[in-house]
Amino acid sequence: MKMKLNIEVLTICEQSLFLIVCGQAPLNTRIVGGVNTPDGSWPWQVSMHSPLYGGHFCGGSLINNEWVLTAAHCLPDVSASSLHVYLGRRTQQGVNTNEISRNVRTIIVHSSYNSNTNNNDIALLRLSSTVTFNNYIRPVCLAAQNSVFPSGTSSWITGWGDVQSGVSLPSPGILQETMVPVVNNVQCNTLLGSGSVTSNMMCAGLTQGGKDTCQGDSGGPMVSQQCSVWVQSGITSWGYGCAHPNSPGVYTSVSRYQNWITNNIGQNLPGFVTFSPPNSCSSGCKCLLCSTFV
């Protein structure tokens, strides 16, 4: 029995030892949250800045100690030398005692990104130097290629974007959070237009609207919790307006890009976790961290 458990654990650990720390948010104790996030709630959240946009313009997620995952559509006119990345940040105007910043060494945009269809809306940023993890700065786990996020899966979205179409986040610009359920792609295509949502995308939102990502949230993570581990399922990509009824937000499906991510990073790989329902902690190695066994 012990041998079987260790073999099962190795199947989840073999991708990367970053599973020791990925997806852990020690300061996040909520079940259902409000609007403003407490400091340290989402320690992988990234704020991307460029003089081209006068400050924050997109989000991202820290996936190991030197790489950030974001959306390709954030980067059409931005060079690596003009990018500045903030980690551990909560507010855009106030004091952030736990934040650090990095320049960007390399931008990698998916070679098949299509700005007309929004397909393959994914990119990687390599930071100028590595970061040290703490309670306020940690990597998120990524959904592995066999992950399943069924309709209704509770998903958290975060960012500093507009609070509604054309209305900026008011000062002091505190990181926002909300929870939305996954909408299956068949239903999402029916709502948004047949064929607009590809197999490389996923949707989330409420039928009645009212909760959504918006301009300025692009590139940021959508995450779901499996036992004690937070797993990034999506990257904020596109939508028709913000939080309208019967108009879910559309996200790049992270699990479709495991090979692309690993091939481009090459080493020091992020932690990939196979997300699957039901989210039961009663058994199964998917609920255990490598740190239990190393």
C-alpha positions, 0 to 999 in steps of 0.5 A: 500500500505504501509503495502504491501511494509513493508511485501515485505521488511520483506521477504528480511530482515528476513534472517539477519540484515546484509543486513543493510551493506552487499553488500555496497561498498561506494568507488566503483563508476565504471561502467566498470573498468580497471585492478588495483582496487582503494582502497576500491573498493571491501571491502569484498575481503580477502587475505589468507596467510600461511607459507606453501605457502610463503604468499598469496595463495587464496582469500575469501570473508567476509560474516559477522563480523567473517566468511569468505567464500572460496573454499574447494580446497584451504585448503587440507593441511592447518591447522587453526593455520597456516592461516592468513587472511587479510582484507582491503588489496589492495597490496601484497607488498606495504603499506596497511593503511586500512588493518587488519589481523586475525588468523583463529579459525575454518575451515569448509570444505563441507563434500561432497567436491570431489577433483576429480570432484570439486563438493561442492567446498566450505568452511568457515573460522571462524576468531579469533575475530570479525571485525569492518566494515568501508568503506574498510572492509564490508561483501558481500551479498550472493545469496539466494537459489532462485536466477537466474543469466541468461546467459550474467549477468555481473559479477565481479571477483577479486584477486591477482592471476597469470595474465596468466598461469604461470605468477605471478602478478607483484610487487607491487601486486595490487588487480585485477578486471575484468568483465565477463558474465555468461555462462549458464551451458548447453553451459558450459558443451558443451565447457568443457566436458559433465557432468563436470559442475554440478548443484552446479557450474556456469560458466563465461567468454568471448567466445574470452577469455582474461578475467578470474581468474587464479591460486591464485584467487581461493576462491575469489568472483564473484559478480553481482550488483542488484541496489545498492547491490553487491551479491556474485554469485560464488566462484572461483573454477576451469578451463582449463588454464586461459582466453583461448577462449571457456573455461569459468571459473567455480565457485561454485554456492553460491545460492545452499549452503544457507542452508549449510552456515546458518546451519554451522554459526548458528547465526549472519547470513550473508545477503542473497539476491534473485538475479533475472533479470531484475535488475530494481530499479523501483519497488520491495523490492529486491532493498531496504535495511533493513536500510530503515525500521529499 
